[in-house]
């Protein structure tokens, strides 16, 4: 079974949103174009409460994009984004969602951030995605979405640990930091991740 996971194609990550990814709007058209190539399509949503620990406004005297230490973890302080039941947390209105079989929400715990589709950042809570995929007989997962260097990257890393073969749809994944994204490509390729263009599907 061929599975596609659409990572966080949400309004707040699209230009005009509160945590906009450069050219993030371009992933929508690609997501719509490639869906017929897959037997199973899943999606993730960042789904934060307003008092989420990753929001800069919840730390007095701290600025957006500043990095702090929370326990053993480094935490980037973000602008408020993808707050539960707001327009910013909704999927982009042009994204075709009728073929999405299940949506896995992350970042719901106010006390810890959650980049990966599989776990929170401390690997304390499993979203159940790996078990869902294994029950469906999925062996290879195709990933795309936003941001390529954060939530897509950490989702692929966890998927590798679960033993899945991983494919990154590169033109369908836009990063916040292009330089970081390029370094991650070297790292993930060395771990066996295949990078393709959507036209190769």
PyMOL CGO cylinders between C-alpha atoms (Angstrom):
from pymol import cmd
from pymol.cgo import CYLINDER

trace = [
    CYLINDER, 0.00, 0.00, 0.00, 1.31, 3.44, -1.03, 0.3, 1, 1, 1, 1, 1, 1,
    CYLINDER, 1.31, 3.44, -1.03, 0.78, 6.04, 1.70, 0.3, 1, 1, 1, 1, 1, 1,
    CYLINDER, 0.78, 6.04, 1.70, 1.08, 9.82, 1.57, 0.3, 1, 1, 1, 1, 1, 1,
    CYLINDER, 1.08, 9.82, 1.57, 1.23, 12.01, 4.67, 0.3, 1, 1, 1, 1, 1, 1,
    CYLINDER, 1.23, 12.01, 4.67, 0.43, 15.69, 4.21, 0.3, 1, 1, 1, 1, 1, 1,
    CYLINDER, 0.43, 15.69, 4.21, 2.16, 17.54, 7.03, 0.3, 1, 1, 1, 1, 1, 1,
    CYLINDER, 2.16, 17.54, 7.03, 0.49, 20.69, 8.41, 0.3, 1, 1, 1, 1, 1, 1,
    CYLINDER, 0.49, 20.69, 8.41, -0.88, 22.27, 5.21, 0.3, 1, 1, 1, 1, 1, 1,
    CYLINDER, -0.88, 22.27, 5.21, -2.55, 24.89, 7.40, 0.3, 1, 1, 1, 1, 1, 1,
    CYLINDER, -2.55, 24.89, 7.40, -3.34, 28.56, 6.92, 0.3, 1, 1, 1, 1, 1, 1,
    CYLINDER, -3.34, 28.56, 6.92, -0.88, 29.85, 9.52, 0.3, 1, 1, 1, 1, 1, 1,
    CYLINDER, -0.88, 29.85, 9.52, 2.04, 28.25, 7.64, 0.3, 1, 1, 1, 1, 1, 1,
    CYLINDER, 2.04, 28.25, 7.64, 1.02, 29.74, 4.28, 0.3, 1, 1, 1, 1, 1, 1,
    CYLINDER, 1.02, 29.74, 4.28, 2.12, 33.28, 3.26, 0.3, 1, 1, 1, 1, 1, 1,
    CYLINDER, 2.12, 33.28, 3.26, -0.25, 35.63, 5.09, 0.3, 1, 1, 1, 1, 1, 1,
    CYLINDER, -0.25, 35.63, 5.09, -0.37, 33.33, 8.11, 0.3, 1, 1, 1, 1, 1, 1,
    CYLINDER, -0.37, 33.33, 8.11, 1.19, 34.02, 11.51, 0.3, 1, 1, 1, 1, 1, 1,
    CYLINDER, 1.19, 34.02, 11.51, 4.15, 31.64, 10.95, 0.3, 1, 1, 1, 1, 1, 1,
    CYLINDER, 4.15, 31.64, 10.95, 4.40, 31.79, 7.19, 0.3, 1, 1, 1, 1, 1, 1,
    CYLINDER, 4.40, 31.79, 7.19, 6.77, 29.46, 5.34, 0.3, 1, 1, 1, 1, 1, 1,
    CYLINDER, 6.77, 29.46, 5.34, 8.24, 31.07, 2.19, 0.3, 1, 1, 1, 1, 1, 1,
    CYLINDER, 8.24, 31.07, 2.19, 6.37, 29.74, -0.87, 0.3, 1, 1, 1, 1, 1, 1,
    CYLINDER, 6.37, 29.74, -0.87, 4.29, 27.54, 1.44, 0.3, 1, 1, 1, 1, 1, 1,
    CYLINDER, 4.29, 27.54, 1.44, 1.28, 28.08, -0.82, 0.3, 1, 1, 1, 1, 1, 1,
    CYLINDER, 1.28, 28.08, -0.82, 3.01, 26.10, -3.58, 0.3, 1, 1, 1, 1, 1, 1,
    CYLINDER, 3.01, 26.10, -3.58, 2.62, 22.81, -1.70, 0.3, 1, 1, 1, 1, 1, 1,
    CYLINDER, 2.62, 22.81, -1.70, -1.18, 22.98, -1.99, 0.3, 1, 1, 1, 1, 1, 1,
    CYLINDER, -1.18, 22.98, -1.99, -1.25, 22.57, -5.76, 0.3, 1, 1, 1, 1, 1, 1,
    CYLINDER, -1.25, 22.57, -5.76, 1.26, 19.71, -5.58, 0.3, 1, 1, 1, 1, 1, 1,
    CYLINDER, 1.26, 19.71, -5.58, -0.72, 17.94, -2.85, 0.3, 1, 1, 1, 1, 1, 1,
    CYLINDER, -0.72, 17.94, -2.85, -3.87, 18.14, -4.96, 0.3, 1, 1, 1, 1, 1, 1,
    CYLINDER, -3.87, 18.14, -4.96, -2.10, 16.97, -8.11, 0.3, 1, 1, 1, 1, 1, 1,
    CYLINDER, -2.10, 16.97, -8.11, -0.51, 13.83, -6.66, 0.3, 1, 1, 1, 1, 1, 1,
    CYLINDER, -0.51, 13.83, -6.66, -3.26, 12.38, -4.47, 0.3, 1, 1, 1, 1, 1, 1,
    CYLINDER, -3.26, 12.38, -4.47, -4.50, 9.94, -7.12, 0.3, 1, 1, 1, 1, 1, 1,
    CYLINDER, -4.50, 9.94, -7.12, -1.12, 8.16, -6.97, 0.3, 1, 1, 1, 1, 1, 1,
    CYLINDER, -1.12, 8.16, -6.97, -1.76, 6.88, -3.44, 0.3, 1, 1, 1, 1, 1, 1,
    CYLINDER, -1.76, 6.88, -3.44, -3.90, 4.20, -1.80, 0.3, 1, 1, 1, 1, 1, 1,
    CYLINDER, -3.90, 4.20, -1.80, -3.87, 5.92, 1.58, 0.3, 1, 1, 1, 1, 1, 1,
    CYLINDER, -3.87, 5.92, 1.58, -3.72, 9.63, 2.33, 0.3, 1, 1, 1, 1, 1, 1,
    CYLINDER, -3.72, 9.63, 2.33, -3.32, 10.96, 5.85, 0.3, 1, 1, 1, 1, 1, 1,
    CYLINDER, -3.32, 10.96, 5.85, -2.80, 14.47, 7.19, 0.3, 1, 1, 1, 1, 1, 1,
    CYLINDER, -2.80, 14.47, 7.19, -1.45, 16.12, 10.31, 0.3, 1, 1, 1, 1, 1, 1,
    CYLINDER, -1.45, 16.12, 10.31, -2.51, 19.33, 11.98, 0.3, 1, 1, 1, 1, 1, 1,
    CYLINDER, -2.51, 19.33, 11.98, -0.71, 21.45, 14.50, 0.3, 1, 1, 1, 1, 1, 1,
    CYLINDER, -0.71, 21.45, 14.50, -3.46, 21.95, 17.10, 0.3, 1, 1, 1, 1, 1, 1,
    CYLINDER, -3.46, 21.95, 17.10, -2.23, 24.15, 19.93, 0.3, 1, 1, 1, 1, 1, 1,
    CYLINDER, -2.23, 24.15, 19.93, -4.07, 25.50, 22.98, 0.3, 1, 1, 1, 1, 1, 1,
    CYLINDER, -4.07, 25.50, 22.98, -3.63, 29.28, 23.47, 0.3, 1, 1, 1, 1, 1, 1,
    CYLINDER, -3.63, 29.28, 23.47, -1.42, 28.75, 26.52, 0.3, 1, 1, 1, 1, 1, 1,
    CYLINDER, -1.42, 28.75, 26.52, 1.04, 26.58, 24.60, 0.3, 1, 1, 1, 1, 1, 1,
    CYLINDER, 1.04, 26.58, 24.60, 4.59, 26.63, 25.95, 0.3, 1, 1, 1, 1, 1, 1,
    CYLINDER, 4.59, 26.63, 25.95, 6.11, 27.20, 22.50, 0.3, 1, 1, 1, 1, 1, 1,
    CYLINDER, 6.11, 27.20, 22.50, 4.41, 30.60, 22.05, 0.3, 1, 1, 1, 1, 1, 1,
    CYLINDER, 4.41, 30.60, 22.05, 6.72, 33.55, 22.75, 0.3, 1, 1, 1, 1, 1, 1,
    CYLINDER, 6.72, 33.55, 22.75, 3.85, 35.57, 24.22, 0.3, 1, 1, 1, 1, 1, 1,
    CYLINDER, 3.85, 35.57, 24.22, 3.55, 33.02, 27.02, 0.3, 1, 1, 1, 1, 1, 1,
    CYLINDER, 3.55, 33.02, 27.02, 7.11, 33.82, 28.21, 0.3, 1, 1, 1, 1, 1, 1,
    CYLINDER, 7.11, 33.82, 28.21, 7.48, 37.27, 29.71, 0.3, 1, 1, 1, 1, 1, 1,
    CYLINDER, 7.48, 37.27, 29.71, 10.33, 39.29, 28.25, 0.3, 1, 1, 1, 1, 1, 1,
    CYLINDER, 10.33, 39.29, 28.25, 11.06, 36.77, 25.49, 0.3, 1, 1, 1, 1, 1, 1,
    CYLINDER, 11.06, 36.77, 25.49, 10.90, 37.44, 21.75, 0.3, 1, 1, 1, 1, 1, 1,
    CYLINDER, 10.90, 37.44, 21.75, 9.59, 35.40, 18.83, 0.3, 1, 1, 1, 1, 1, 1,
    CYLINDER, 9.59, 35.40, 18.83, 12.21, 32.99, 17.38, 0.3, 1, 1, 1, 1, 1, 1,
    CYLINDER, 12.21, 32.99, 17.38, 14.35, 33.24, 20.54, 0.3, 1, 1, 1, 1, 1, 1,
    CYLINDER, 14.35, 33.24, 20.54, 15.63, 29.89, 21.78, 0.3, 1, 1, 1, 1, 1, 1,
    CYLINDER, 15.63, 29.89, 21.78, 15.28, 28.85, 25.41, 0.3, 1, 1, 1, 1, 1, 1,
    CYLINDER, 15.28, 28.85, 25.41, 15.86, 25.68, 27.42, 0.3, 1, 1, 1, 1, 1, 1,
    CYLINDER, 15.86, 25.68, 27.42, 12.83, 23.77, 28.69, 0.3, 1, 1, 1, 1, 1, 1,
    CYLINDER, 12.83, 23.77, 28.69, 14.07, 20.91, 30.82, 0.3, 1, 1, 1, 1, 1, 1,
    CYLINDER, 14.07, 20.91, 30.82, 16.49, 18.97, 28.59, 0.3, 1, 1, 1, 1, 1, 1,
    CYLINDER, 16.49, 18.97, 28.59, 15.03, 20.34, 25.35, 0.3, 1, 1, 1, 1, 1, 1,
    CYLINDER, 15.03, 20.34, 25.35, 15.90, 23.40, 23.31, 0.3, 1, 1, 1, 1, 1, 1,
    CYLINDER, 15.90, 23.40, 23.31, 12.71, 25.28, 22.49, 0.3, 1, 1, 1, 1, 1, 1,
    CYLINDER, 12.71, 25.28, 22.49, 12.29, 27.89, 19.77, 0.3, 1, 1, 1, 1, 1, 1,
    CYLINDER, 12.29, 27.89, 19.77, 9.66, 30.42, 20.79, 0.3, 1, 1, 1, 1, 1, 1,
    CYLINDER, 9.66, 30.42, 20.79, 7.20, 30.82, 17.95, 0.3, 1, 1, 1, 1, 1, 1,
    CYLINDER, 7.20, 30.82, 17.95, 4.54, 33.37, 17.11, 0.3, 1, 1, 1, 1, 1, 1,
    CYLINDER, 4.54, 33.37, 17.11, 1.08, 32.13, 18.12, 0.3, 1, 1, 1, 1, 1, 1,
    CYLINDER, 1.08, 32.13, 18.12, 0.05, 29.70, 15.38, 0.3, 1, 1, 1, 1, 1, 1,
    CYLINDER, 0.05, 29.70, 15.38, -2.47, 26.95, 14.66, 0.3, 1, 1, 1, 1, 1, 1,
    CYLINDER, -2.47, 26.95, 14.66, -4.50, 27.70, 17.78, 0.3, 1, 1, 1, 1, 1, 1,
    CYLINDER, -4.50, 27.70, 17.78, -7.31, 25.17, 18.15, 0.3, 1, 1, 1, 1, 1, 1,
    CYLINDER, -7.31, 25.17, 18.15, -10.55, 26.08, 16.34, 0.3, 1, 1, 1, 1, 1, 1,
    CYLINDER, -10.55, 26.08, 16.34, -9.13, 29.18, 14.65, 0.3, 1, 1, 1, 1, 1, 1,
    CYLINDER, -9.13, 29.18, 14.65, -8.92, 29.93, 10.94, 0.3, 1, 1, 1, 1, 1, 1,
    CYLINDER, -8.92, 29.93, 10.94, -5.13, 29.71, 11.13, 0.3, 1, 1, 1, 1, 1, 1,
    CYLINDER, -5.13, 29.71, 11.13, -5.35, 26.08, 12.25, 0.3, 1, 1, 1, 1, 1, 1,
    CYLINDER, -5.35, 26.08, 12.25, -7.61, 25.08, 9.36, 0.3, 1, 1, 1, 1, 1, 1,
    CYLINDER, -7.61, 25.08, 9.36, -6.28, 23.38, 6.26, 0.3, 1, 1, 1, 1, 1, 1,
    CYLINDER, -6.28, 23.38, 6.26, -5.67, 25.76, 3.37, 0.3, 1, 1, 1, 1, 1, 1,
    CYLINDER, -5.67, 25.76, 3.37, -9.06, 26.25, 1.70, 0.3, 1, 1, 1, 1, 1, 1,
    CYLINDER, -9.06, 26.25, 1.70, -7.75, 25.09, -1.70, 0.3, 1, 1, 1, 1, 1, 1,
    CYLINDER, -7.75, 25.09, -1.70, -6.43, 21.78, -0.33, 0.3, 1, 1, 1, 1, 1, 1,
    CYLINDER, -6.43, 21.78, -0.33, -8.48, 18.80, -1.49, 0.3, 1, 1, 1, 1, 1, 1,
    CYLINDER, -8.48, 18.80, -1.49, -9.38, 16.91, 1.67, 0.3, 1, 1, 1, 1, 1, 1,
    CYLINDER, -9.38, 16.91, 1.67, -12.02, 14.40, 0.46, 0.3, 1, 1, 1, 1, 1, 1,
    CYLINDER, -12.02, 14.40, 0.46, -9.43, 11.61, 0.13, 0.3, 1, 1, 1, 1, 1, 1,
    CYLINDER, -9.43, 11.61, 0.13, -7.82, 12.17, 3.53, 0.3, 1, 1, 1, 1, 1, 1,
    CYLINDER, -7.82, 12.17, 3.53, -8.67, 9.05, 5.51, 0.3, 1, 1, 1, 1, 1, 1,
    CYLINDER, -8.67, 9.05, 5.51, -7.50, 10.24, 8.93, 0.3, 1, 1, 1, 1, 1, 1,
    CYLINDER, -7.50, 10.24, 8.93, -6.10, 13.38, 10.56, 0.3, 1, 1, 1, 1, 1, 1,
    CYLINDER, -6.10, 13.38, 10.56, -3.52, 13.16, 13.32, 0.3, 1, 1, 1, 1, 1, 1,
    CYLINDER, -3.52, 13.16, 13.32, -3.36, 16.24, 15.54, 0.3, 1, 1, 1, 1, 1, 1,
    CYLINDER, -3.36, 16.24, 15.54, -0.25, 17.22, 17.45, 0.3, 1, 1, 1, 1, 1, 1,
    CYLINDER, -0.25, 17.22, 17.45, 0.89, 19.91, 19.88, 0.3, 1, 1, 1, 1, 1, 1,
    CYLINDER, 0.89, 19.91, 19.88, -2.26, 19.62, 21.95, 0.3, 1, 1, 1, 1, 1, 1,
    CYLINDER, -2.26, 19.62, 21.95, -0.40, 19.40, 25.28, 0.3, 1, 1, 1, 1, 1, 1,
    CYLINDER, -0.40, 19.40, 25.28, 0.32, 22.96, 26.48, 0.3, 1, 1, 1, 1, 1, 1,
    CYLINDER, 0.32, 22.96, 26.48, 3.48, 21.83, 28.29, 0.3, 1, 1, 1, 1, 1, 1,
    CYLINDER, 3.48, 21.83, 28.29, 5.45, 20.39, 25.34, 0.3, 1, 1, 1, 1, 1, 1,
    CYLINDER, 5.45, 20.39, 25.34, 5.97, 21.12, 21.65, 0.3, 1, 1, 1, 1, 1, 1,
    CYLINDER, 5.97, 21.12, 21.65, 5.36, 18.48, 19.02, 0.3, 1, 1, 1, 1, 1, 1,
    CYLINDER, 5.36, 18.48, 19.02, 6.98, 18.67, 15.59, 0.3, 1, 1, 1, 1, 1, 1,
    CYLINDER, 6.98, 18.67, 15.59, 6.77, 15.04, 14.51, 0.3, 1, 1, 1, 1, 1, 1,
    CYLINDER, 6.77, 15.04, 14.51, 3.61, 13.32, 13.30, 0.3, 1, 1, 1, 1, 1, 1,
    CYLINDER, 3.61, 13.32, 13.30, 4.56, 10.36, 15.52, 0.3, 1, 1, 1, 1, 1, 1,
    CYLINDER, 4.56, 10.36, 15.52, 5.62, 11.81, 18.89, 0.3, 1, 1, 1, 1, 1, 1,
    CYLINDER, 5.62, 11.81, 18.89, 5.94, 14.97, 20.96, 0.3, 1, 1, 1, 1, 1, 1,
    CYLINDER, 5.94, 14.97, 20.96, 9.44, 16.44, 21.11, 0.3, 1, 1, 1, 1, 1, 1,
    CYLINDER, 9.44, 16.44, 21.11, 10.40, 14.49, 24.24, 0.3, 1, 1, 1, 1, 1, 1,
    CYLINDER, 10.40, 14.49, 24.24, 9.04, 11.21, 22.82, 0.3, 1, 1, 1, 1, 1, 1,
    CYLINDER, 9.04, 11.21, 22.82, 6.71, 10.86, 25.80, 0.3, 1, 1, 1, 1, 1, 1,
    CYLINDER, 6.71, 10.86, 25.80, 3.44, 10.49, 23.92, 0.3, 1, 1, 1, 1, 1, 1,
    CYLINDER, 3.44, 10.49, 23.92, 2.89, 8.42, 20.78, 0.3, 1, 1, 1, 1, 1, 1,
    CYLINDER, 2.89, 8.42, 20.78, 0.21, 9.78, 18.44, 0.3, 1, 1, 1, 1, 1, 1,
    CYLINDER, 0.21, 9.78, 18.44, -0.73, 6.25, 17.32, 0.3, 1, 1, 1, 1, 1, 1,
    CYLINDER, -0.73, 6.25, 17.32, 0.22, 6.99, 13.72, 0.3, 1, 1, 1, 1, 1, 1,
    CYLINDER, 0.22, 6.99, 13.72, 2.82, 4.23, 13.50, 0.3, 1, 1, 1, 1, 1, 1,
    CYLINDER, 2.82, 4.23, 13.50, 0.38, 1.58, 14.70, 0.3, 1, 1, 1, 1, 1, 1,
    CYLINDER, 0.38, 1.58, 14.70, -2.27, 2.85, 12.28, 0.3, 1, 1, 1, 1, 1, 1,
    CYLINDER, -2.27, 2.85, 12.28, 0.13, 2.60, 9.34, 0.3, 1, 1, 1, 1, 1, 1,
    CYLINDER, 0.13, 2.60, 9.34, 1.41, -0.85, 10.31, 0.3, 1, 1, 1, 1, 1, 1,
    CYLINDER, 1.41, -0.85, 10.31, -2.13, -2.16, 10.68, 0.3, 1, 1, 1, 1, 1, 1,
    CYLINDER, -2.13, -2.16, 10.68, -2.80, -0.97, 7.12, 0.3, 1, 1, 1, 1, 1, 1,
    CYLINDER, -2.80, -0.97, 7.12, 0.27, -2.83, 5.89, 0.3, 1, 1, 1, 1, 1, 1,
    CYLINDER, 0.27, -2.83, 5.89, 2.16, 0.32, 4.93, 0.3, 1, 1, 1, 1, 1, 1,
    CYLINDER, 2.16, 0.32, 4.93, 5.89, -0.15, 4.45, 0.3, 1, 1, 1, 1, 1, 1,
    CYLINDER, 5.89, -0.15, 4.45, 6.81, 3.01, 2.51, 0.3, 1, 1, 1, 1, 1, 1,
    CYLINDER, 6.81, 3.01, 2.51, 5.63, 6.49, 3.46, 0.3, 1, 1, 1, 1, 1, 1,
    CYLINDER, 5.63, 6.49, 3.46, 5.76, 9.51, 1.17, 0.3, 1, 1, 1, 1, 1, 1,
    CYLINDER, 5.76, 9.51, 1.17, 6.02, 12.83, 3.03, 0.3, 1, 1, 1, 1, 1, 1,
    CYLINDER, 6.02, 12.83, 3.03, 5.35, 16.42, 2.00, 0.3, 1, 1, 1, 1, 1, 1,
    CYLINDER, 5.35, 16.42, 2.00, 4.16, 19.62, 3.62, 0.3, 1, 1, 1, 1, 1, 1,
    CYLINDER, 4.16, 19.62, 3.62, 5.21, 22.39, 5.98, 0.3, 1, 1, 1, 1, 1, 1,
    CYLINDER, 5.21, 22.39, 5.98, 7.66, 23.20, 7.20, 0.3, 1, 1, 1, 1, 1, 1,
    CYLINDER, 7.66, 23.20, 7.20, 10.10, 20.95, 5.38, 0.3, 1, 1, 1, 1, 1, 1,
    CYLINDER, 10.10, 20.95, 5.38, 12.94, 21.55, 7.82, 0.3, 1, 1, 1, 1, 1, 1,
    CYLINDER, 12.94, 21.55, 7.82, 10.85, 21.15, 10.98, 0.3, 1, 1, 1, 1, 1, 1,
    CYLINDER, 10.85, 21.15, 10.98, 7.69, 19.04, 11.10, 0.3, 1, 1, 1, 1, 1, 1,
    CYLINDER, 7.69, 19.04, 11.10, 8.38, 17.09, 7.88, 0.3, 1, 1, 1, 1, 1, 1,
    CYLINDER, 8.38, 17.09, 7.88, 12.00, 16.47, 8.91, 0.3, 1, 1, 1, 1, 1, 1,
    CYLINDER, 12.00, 16.47, 8.91, 11.19, 15.25, 12.44, 0.3, 1, 1, 1, 1, 1, 1,
    CYLINDER, 11.19, 15.25, 12.44, 8.33, 13.09, 11.15, 0.3, 1, 1, 1, 1, 1, 1,
    CYLINDER, 8.33, 13.09, 11.15, 10.69, 11.34, 8.72, 0.3, 1, 1, 1, 1, 1, 1,
    CYLINDER, 10.69, 11.34, 8.72, 13.28, 10.78, 11.47, 0.3, 1, 1, 1, 1, 1, 1,
    CYLINDER, 13.28, 10.78, 11.47, 10.69, 9.06, 13.67, 0.3, 1, 1, 1, 1, 1, 1,
    CYLINDER, 10.69, 9.06, 13.67, 9.31, 7.06, 10.75, 0.3, 1, 1, 1, 1, 1, 1,
    CYLINDER, 9.31, 7.06, 10.75, 12.81, 5.71, 10.09, 0.3, 1, 1, 1, 1, 1, 1,
    CYLINDER, 12.81, 5.71, 10.09, 13.09, 4.65, 13.74, 0.3, 1, 1, 1, 1, 1, 1,
    CYLINDER, 13.09, 4.65, 13.74, 9.82, 2.73, 13.33, 0.3, 1, 1, 1, 1, 1, 1,
    CYLINDER, 9.82, 2.73, 13.33, 11.31, 0.88, 10.36, 0.3, 1, 1, 1, 1, 1, 1,
    CYLINDER, 11.31, 0.88, 10.36, 9.38, 2.54, 7.54, 0.3, 1, 1, 1, 1, 1, 1,
    CYLINDER, 9.38, 2.54, 7.54, 10.99, 3.32, 4.18, 0.3, 1, 1, 1, 1, 1, 1,
    CYLINDER, 10.99, 3.32, 4.18, 10.65, 7.06, 3.63, 0.3, 1, 1, 1, 1, 1, 1,
    CYLINDER, 10.65, 7.06, 3.63, 10.37, 9.22, 0.55, 0.3, 1, 1, 1, 1, 1, 1,
    CYLINDER, 10.37, 9.22, 0.55, 10.51, 13.02, 0.69, 0.3, 1, 1, 1, 1, 1, 1,
    CYLINDER, 10.51, 13.02, 0.69, 8.57, 14.82, -2.06, 0.3, 1, 1, 1, 1, 1, 1,
    CYLINDER, 8.57, 14.82, -2.06, 11.03, 17.68, -2.21, 0.3, 1, 1, 1, 1, 1, 1,
    CYLINDER, 11.03, 17.68, -2.21, 9.10, 20.20, -4.29, 0.3, 1, 1, 1, 1, 1, 1,
    CYLINDER, 9.10, 20.20, -4.29, 6.07, 19.59, -2.06, 0.3, 1, 1, 1, 1, 1, 1,
    CYLINDER, 6.07, 19.59, -2.06, 7.99, 20.50, 1.10, 0.3, 1, 1, 1, 1, 1, 1,
    CYLINDER, 7.99, 20.50, 1.10, 8.95, 24.11, 1.73, 0.3, 1, 1, 1, 1, 1, 1,
    CYLINDER, 8.95, 24.11, 1.73, 11.31, 25.01, 4.60, 0.3, 1, 1, 1, 1, 1, 1,
    CYLINDER, 11.31, 25.01, 4.60, 11.51, 27.96, 6.96, 0.3, 1, 1, 1, 1, 1, 1,
    CYLINDER, 11.51, 27.96, 6.96, 15.30, 27.83, 6.55, 0.3, 1, 1, 1, 1, 1, 1,
    CYLINDER, 15.30, 27.83, 6.55, 16.59, 26.64, 3.17, 0.3, 1, 1, 1, 1, 1, 1,
    CYLINDER, 16.59, 26.64, 3.17, 20.15, 26.16, 4.43, 0.3, 1, 1, 1, 1, 1, 1,
    CYLINDER, 20.15, 26.16, 4.43, 19.00, 23.86, 7.24, 0.3, 1, 1, 1, 1, 1, 1,
    CYLINDER, 19.00, 23.86, 7.24, 16.82, 21.95, 4.77, 0.3, 1, 1, 1, 1, 1, 1,
    CYLINDER, 16.82, 21.95, 4.77, 19.82, 21.34, 2.48, 0.3, 1, 1, 1, 1, 1, 1,
    CYLINDER, 19.82, 21.34, 2.48, 21.92, 19.97, 5.39, 0.3, 1, 1, 1, 1, 1, 1,
    CYLINDER, 21.92, 19.97, 5.39, 19.06, 17.73, 6.47, 0.3, 1, 1, 1, 1, 1, 1,
    CYLINDER, 19.06, 17.73, 6.47, 18.87, 16.33, 2.95, 0.3, 1, 1, 1, 1, 1, 1,
    CYLINDER, 18.87, 16.33, 2.95, 22.46, 15.10, 3.27, 0.3, 1, 1, 1, 1, 1, 1,
    CYLINDER, 22.46, 15.10, 3.27, 21.71, 13.56, 6.67, 0.3, 1, 1, 1, 1, 1, 1,
    CYLINDER, 21.71, 13.56, 6.67, 18.47, 11.85, 5.65, 0.3, 1, 1, 1, 1, 1, 1,
    CYLINDER, 18.47, 11.85, 5.65, 19.82, 10.63, 2.30, 0.3, 1, 1, 1, 1, 1, 1,
    CYLINDER, 19.82, 10.63, 2.30, 22.66, 8.96, 4.20, 0.3, 1, 1, 1, 1, 1, 1,
    CYLINDER, 22.66, 8.96, 4.20, 20.01, 7.20, 6.29, 0.3, 1, 1, 1, 1, 1, 1,
    CYLINDER, 20.01, 7.20, 6.29, 18.29, 5.85, 3.19, 0.3, 1, 1, 1, 1, 1, 1,
    CYLINDER, 18.29, 5.85, 3.19, 15.58, 8.45, 2.62, 0.3, 1, 1, 1, 1, 1, 1,
    CYLINDER, 15.58, 8.45, 2.62, 14.76, 8.90, -1.06, 0.3, 1, 1, 1, 1, 1, 1,
    CYLINDER, 14.76, 8.90, -1.06, 14.21, 12.44, -2.36, 0.3, 1, 1, 1, 1, 1, 1,
    CYLINDER, 14.21, 12.44, -2.36, 11.98, 12.83, -5.40, 0.3, 1, 1, 1, 1, 1, 1,
    CYLINDER, 11.98, 12.83, -5.40, 10.16, 15.51, -7.36, 0.3, 1, 1, 1, 1, 1, 1,
    CYLINDER, 10.16, 15.51, -7.36, 6.36, 15.24, -7.58, 0.3, 1, 1, 1, 1, 1, 1,
    CYLINDER, 6.36, 15.24, -7.58, 6.66, 14.75, -11.35, 0.3, 1, 1, 1, 1, 1, 1,
    CYLINDER, 6.66, 14.75, -11.35, 8.45, 11.42, -10.72, 0.3, 1, 1, 1, 1, 1, 1,
    CYLINDER, 8.45, 11.42, -10.72, 5.39, 9.83, -9.11, 0.3, 1, 1, 1, 1, 1, 1,
]
cmd.load_cgo(trace, "trace")
